[in-house]
Amino acid sequence: MERRDETSGKINDYRDLNVWKDSMELAADIYLATKAFPREELFGMTSQMRRAAVSIPANIAEGFGRGQRKPFVQFLRVAQGSLKELETHTLLSMRFGLLDEKSAGVLSLRFEKLGKMMRSFIRSLEVGAGK
């Protein structure tokens, strides 16, 4: 598998990928945001949001580690699913009063940006495979 970053530069590691870097920052921000959630949500929404957030960069890394384009794309799609799951949990958190509207709005913009980056990266991998 030829490994290229979104900038078309050669990469040697998943940590060179912008989608991985941005998803790591998002996961860290979700941990910070959920710290303010009530203690009774620790095993509820807090846990769900953190798991979904961590799943995004973890799946990108795991897919890259497979060393083949097709499995990598499959793991990127799983990461996209986790992003949508996180987005849903965020909207529910706002609805339940756990997150304020402004914080949820800022996160939603980040979800949209990361989603676009992942879709573009997947397309570039599929085009590179002659799909």
C-alpha positions as CSV (number, residue, x, y, z in Angstrom):
1,M,0.0,0.0,0.0
2,E,1.4,3.4,-1.0
3,R,1.0,5.5,2.1
4,R,0.2,9.1,1.4
5,D,-1.1,11.8,3.7
6,E,-3.9,14.2,2.6
7,T,-1.1,16.6,1.5
8,S,0.2,13.9,-0.9
9,G,3.5,13.6,1.1
10,K,4.9,10.2,1.8
11,I,4.1,9.0,5.3
12,N,5.7,6.2,7.4
13,D,3.3,6.2,10.3
14,Y,-0.4,6.8,11.2
15,R,0.8,9.6,13.4
16,D,1.6,11.6,10.3
17,L,-2.0,11.6,9.2
18,N,-3.9,14.8,9.7
19,V,-7.1,12.9,10.3
20,W,-5.4,11.0,13.1
21,K,-4.0,14.2,14.6
22,D,-7.3,16.0,14.6
23,S,-9.2,13.0,16.0
24,M,-6.7,12.8,18.9
25,E,-7.3,16.5,19.7
26,L,-11.0,15.9,19.5
27,A,-10.8,12.9,21.9
28,A,-8.8,15.0,24.4
29,D,-11.4,17.8,24.1
30,I,-14.3,15.3,24.7
31,Y,-12.5,14.1,27.9
32,L,-12.3,17.7,29.1
33,A,-15.9,18.5,28.1
34,T,-17.3,15.4,29.9
35,K,-15.3,16.2,33.1
36,A,-18.1,18.7,33.8
37,F,-20.8,16.1,33.5
38,P,-22.5,15.0,36.7
39,R,-21.0,12.1,38.6
40,E,-24.1,10.0,38.0
41,E,-23.3,10.1,34.2
42,L,-19.9,8.6,34.7
43,F,-21.1,5.2,33.5
44,G,-23.7,6.7,31.2
45,M,-23.1,9.5,28.7
46,T,-19.6,10.3,29.9
47,S,-18.4,6.8,29.2
48,Q,-20.3,6.6,25.9
49,M,-18.9,9.8,24.6
50,R,-15.3,9.0,25.7
51,R,-15.4,5.5,24.1
52,A,-16.7,6.9,20.8
53,A,-14.1,9.7,20.8
54,V,-11.2,7.3,21.5
55,S,-12.5,4.9,18.9
56,I,-11.9,7.4,16.1
57,P,-8.1,7.7,16.3
58,A,-7.8,4.1,17.4
59,N,-9.5,2.8,14.3
60,I,-7.4,5.0,12.1
61,A,-4.3,3.7,13.7
62,E,-5.4,0.1,13.6
63,G,-6.4,0.3,9.9
64,F,-3.1,1.9,9.0
65,G,-1.3,-0.9,10.8
66,R,-2.9,-3.5,8.6
67,G,-0.6,-2.3,5.8
68,Q,-3.2,-2.7,3.0
69,R,-5.4,-0.2,1.4
70,K,-8.7,-2.1,1.5
71,P,-8.7,-2.9,5.3
72,F,-7.4,0.7,6.0
73,V,-10.5,2.1,4.2
74,Q,-12.7,-0.3,6.1
75,F,-11.3,0.9,9.4
76,L,-11.6,4.6,8.3
77,R,-15.3,3.9,7.7
78,V,-15.6,2.4,11.2
79,A,-14.0,5.6,12.5
80,Q,-16.6,7.6,10.6
81,G,-19.3,5.6,12.3
82,S,-17.8,6.4,15.7
83,L,-17.7,10.1,14.7
84,K,-21.5,10.0,14.0
85,E,-22.0,8.2,17.2
86,L,-20.1,10.9,19.1
87,E,-22.1,13.6,17.3
88,T,-25.4,11.9,18.4
89,H,-24.2,11.6,22.0
90,T,-23.3,15.3,21.9
91,L,-26.7,16.3,20.6
92,L,-28.3,14.2,23.3
93,S,-26.1,15.7,26.0
94,M,-27.2,19.2,24.9
95,R,-30.9,18.0,25.0
96,F,-30.4,16.6,28.5
97,G,-28.7,19.8,29.7
98,L,-25.3,18.2,30.2
99,L,-23.7,20.4,27.5
100,D,-24.6,24.0,26.7
101,E,-25.6,25.0,23.2
102,K,-22.5,26.9,22.5
103,S,-20.2,24.0,23.4
104,A,-22.3,21.6,21.4
105,G,-22.1,23.9,18.4
106,V,-18.4,24.2,18.6
107,L,-18.1,20.4,18.7
108,S,-20.5,20.0,15.8
109,L,-18.3,22.2,13.6
110,R,-15.3,20.0,14.5
111,F,-17.3,16.9,13.8
112,E,-18.2,18.3,10.4
113,K,-14.6,19.2,9.5
114,L,-13.2,15.9,10.6
115,G,-15.9,14.0,8.7
116,K,-15.1,15.9,5.5
117,M,-11.4,15.2,6.0
118,M,-12.1,11.4,6.5
119,R,-14.4,11.3,3.4
120,S,-11.8,13.0,1.3
121,F,-9.0,10.7,2.6
122,I,-11.1,7.6,1.9
123,R,-11.8,8.9,-1.7
124,S,-8.1,9.5,-2.3
125,L,-7.3,5.9,-1.1
126,E,-10.0,4.4,-3.3
127,V,-8.9,6.5,-6.3
128,G,-5.4,5.4,-5.7
129,A,-6.5,1.8,-5.8
130,G,-8.2,2.3,-9.1
131,K,-11.7,2.1,-7.7
